[in-house]
Amino acid sequence: MPVEPDTLSAAAAGAPDPTAAAPLRIRLAPGGTMPERAHADDAGLDLTSAEDVEIPAGGRALVDTGMAVALPAGTVGLVCPRSGLAAKHGVTVLNGPGVVDAGYRGHIKVSLHNTDLDAPFALRTGDRIAQLVVVPFLAPVLQQVDDLDTTDRAASGFGSSGGFGHAPATAGTDENPEG
């Protein structure tokens, strides 16, 4: 059955796909490695160390990745810990997630913390140390006001939704847990 011209998709008509991601331009320094996803549908791009570093027990180090990026406008890069590095070795991103703004063009460096209080942790050039997740963000117009709208939660903060155990039962009970 022939397709009517007015029913062609934007992609078929040659228009850009609005869901397609903009390219991530990457500049490598000597010792830098192109980031990559371990799996095609992973959100995080693995970042590697561009230098040999030893993080002392309980200490921290600022580790160069040997790469700079030009993030697409309207996005932010979040430098997140690698779960395996944290679980197996106690090494995590100290300010995780770190923020890479779209206008930044310097080398991405990762502030790593060795939580092991007894043993140092050695990194070698090429070791995967963190992951970069690129996400869109909103830049709202700031507006100072005297009052904020009211909500059910109001100013209830830390711990207001309960402890870390089982969620409180709500159906058919007379309990009224705080938060």
Helices and strands as residue ranges (DSSP letters): G 5-7, E 25-28, E 45-48, E 53-55, E 60-64, E 67-70, E 75-80, H 83-89, E 91-93, E 98-101, E 109-114, E 121-123, E 128-136
